[in-house]
Amino acid sequence: MASRQTLHDLPQLYSAAEVATALDCSEWWVKEQARRRRIPFIKSGSGYRFTKEHVQEIFNILEQRPQETSTQFPEAVATRRRVRTQAGTPVVQLRARPPRRARNVA
């Protein structure tokens, strides 16, 4: 009876296919993330296995939270500076060159 009780104490293991169904993604993706060590897993003889805690941690890893926005002025606003020319300095108009094909034909 003691051995039967220890079997019930073991954590339930989920396959990559079951985790993929829970995450709404492909089984290949789950296996690839485990292979690249991006998500926690247990490697057994029958492949990648996941405990309930592993699945919860995967959800936490993949969770996206909105960034906190401040009501004050934004810290870094990219503004374009205008270069002021001195009075009386001529402004050079730029013109595009003709394409190479047009230059080679003429």
ABEGO torsion letter per residue (X at the ends): XAAAAAAAABBBBBBAAAAAAAAGBBAAAAAAAAAAGABBBBBBAAEBBBBAAAAAAAAAAABBBBBBBBABBBABBBBBBBBBBBBGBBBBBBBBBBBAAAAAAX
